[in-house]
Structure formats: C-alpha cells, structure tokens
Amino acid sequence: MSGDRIFGLVMIGVALAFIASATQLETSFLSDPVGSKSFPIGVGVVMGLCGLTMAIRPDKDPTWPSLTAIMNNLIALATLIGYAYALQPLGFFIPTAIASALLGFLIGRNWKKALVGGFGMAVLLFVVFKYLLGLGLVAFPRALFG
C-alpha cells in the first residue's frame, strides 16, 4: 500500500517537472491558437491527477503482473523507442507498419491479424496525418526514390 503512495508522489513530482519544462517551450509567430505548450501541460496535469489519486487512494491488495506481462511491456517500450529512431531514416510507412504489427501481436497473439492490422494502421495513419492534417510526412526513405 505504501508503494502506491510513494509512486503517486513520485508521479506528482514528475508531472510538475513536465509542466515546468513545457512552460519553457518557445513558440513561433505562426503557432496555432492553442499553442505548442497546451498539450504537454495537459498531459502533465492528467499525470499529476493520476499520481494524486494513487497517493490518496492506494490499492489495498495490489497484485504484481506476471513475468510475461512485464516482458511484454518491455518489448512494447523497446518497440516504441526503436520506432522513434527509425522514423527519419526509414520514412513513416515501414516503421509504423512494423511497430503496429508488433504491438498488435503483443495484444492479440496472432501474427496474421497483427500483420494485416499493422499494414492497415500504417496506411490509415499516413492518410490522416499527410492529407487530413497536412503534416509533411515522407512515406518511404528518400534514398529509394533518388
């Protein structure tokens, strides 16, 4: 029970540091009406509220996840870190398809569905981000097209 309280207090500290760092972001004169600070501040506020909830109302009988669940979370974390590093050299489509498929497999344990879902997710996200939101995404590595 005290572990939840300690974790909640640590999360409040992290949230406050997150909010403080978000207030230091510089905005350009062409920023959107909401601004680039609003989203990270919102994430920090939600993180702080979750930490406060854990500190005030800890779980009375916590159960730890199994070793398999912990390993799945570590694989997911490594996948997301690798995804962030792979976006620039490989373009949007290939890393998104691979990461989506791997995360889908971790959730559903079916490679066929995970591969189809990963490919579909990459296409759908590319269309949404590139054409609906107008982001300057590159679908594939520039080296492929000279």
C-alpha positions in Angstrom: 0.0 0.0 0.0 2.8 2.4 0.8 4.4 1.6 -2.6 1.4 3.1 -4.4 1.7 6.2 -2.3 5.4 6.6 -3.0 4.8 6.0 -6.7 1.9 8.5 -6.7 4.1 11.2 -5.0 6.9 10.5 -7.5 4.5 10.8 -10.4 3.3 14.2 -9.0 6.9 15.3 -8.9 7.5 14.1 -12.5 4.2 15.8 -13.6 5.3 19.1 -12.0 8.7 18.9 -13.8 6.9 18.1 -17.0 4.7 21.1 -16.7 7.6 23.3 -15.8 9.6 22.2 -18.8 6.5 22.7 -21.1 6.2 26.3 -20.0 9.8 26.9 -21.3 8.8 25.9 -24.8 9.3 28.7 -27.3 6.5 29.3 -29.8 6.9 30.8 -33.2 4.7 33.6 -34.5 2.9 31.1 -36.8 1.7 28.8 -34.0 -1.8 27.5 -33.8 -4.4 29.2 -31.5 -4.0 26.6 -28.8 -0.2 26.8 -28.9 2.5 24.3 -28.5 2.5 24.4 -24.7 -1.1 23.3 -24.2 -0.8 19.6 -25.0 2.2 18.9 -22.8 0.8 20.9 -19.9 -2.5 19.0 -20.3 -0.5 15.7 -20.2 1.3 16.9 -17.1 -2.0 17.9 -15.4 -3.6 14.5 -16.1 -0.4 12.7 -14.9 -0.4 14.8 -11.7 -4.1 14.0 -11.1 -3.4 10.3 -11.5 -0.5 10.5 -9.1 -2.6 12.3 -6.6 -5.3 9.6 -6.9 -2.7 6.9 -6.3 -1.3 8.8 -3.3 -4.7 9.4 -1.7 -6.4 6.1 -2.5 -3.7 3.3 -2.8 -4.7 -0.2 -3.7 -5.3 -2.2 -0.6 -4.3 -5.5 -2.0 -2.0 -4.9 -5.0 -1.2 -7.8 -7.3 2.0 -7.7 -9.3 1.9 -8.5 -13.0 3.3 -11.8 -14.2 6.8 -12.1 -15.7 5.2 -12.5 -19.1 3.3 -9.2 -18.7 6.4 -7.4 -17.6 8.4 -8.8 -20.6 5.5 -7.7 -23.0 5.7 -4.2 -21.6 9.5 -4.1 -22.0 9.1 -5.3 -25.6 6.5 -2.7 -26.3 8.7 0.0 -24.8 11.7 -1.1 -26.9 9.4 -1.1 -29.9 8.3 2.4 -29.4 11.9 3.6 -28.8 13.0 1.9 -31.9 10.1 3.4 -33.8 11.1 6.9 -32.8 14.6 6.3 -34.0 13.6 4.6 -37.3 11.1 7.3 -38.5 13.6 9.6 -40.0 15.9 7.2 -41.9 13.2 4.8 -43.0 10.2 7.2 -43.6 6.8 6.9 -42.0 5.3 3.8 -43.5 7.8 1.0 -42.8 8.5 1.7 -39.1 4.7 2.4 -38.5 3.7 -0.9 -40.1 6.4 -2.9 -38.2 5.7 -1.2 -34.8 1.9 -1.5 -35.2 2.2 -5.2 -36.2 4.5 -6.0 -33.3 2.3 -4.2 -30.8 -0.8 -5.8 -32.3 0.9 -9.2 -31.8 1.6 -8.5 -28.2 -2.0 -7.7 -27.6 -3.7 -10.5 -29.7 -1.0 -13.2 -30.2 -2.0 -13.7 -33.8 0.7 -12.9 -36.4 -1.6 -12.9 -39.4 -4.1 -10.4 -37.8 -1.2 -8.3 -36.4 0.5 -8.0 -39.9 -2.8 -7.1 -41.6 -3.6 -4.6 -38.8 -0.1 -3.1 -38.9 -0.2 -2.6 -42.6 -3.7 -1.1 -42.4 -2.8 1.1 -39.5 0.3 2.5 -41.4 -1.8 3.3 -44.4 -4.7 4.9 -42.4 -2.3 6.9 -40.2 -0.4 8.1 -43.2 -3.5 9.3 -45.0 -4.8 11.0 -41.9 -1.5 12.7 -41.0 -0.4 13.6 -44.5 -3.7 14.6 -46.2 -6.2 15.5 -43.5 -3.8 17.2 -41.0 -1.3 18.4 -43.6 1.9 17.1 -42.0 5.0 16.9 -44.1 5.5 13.1 -43.8 7.8 11.1 -46.0 6.2 7.7 -46.7 9.4 5.8 -47.6 13.2 6.5 -47.3 14.3 9.3 -49.7 17.1 7.1 -50.9 14.6 4.7 -52.6 13.4 7.5 -54.9 16.7 9.2 -55.6 
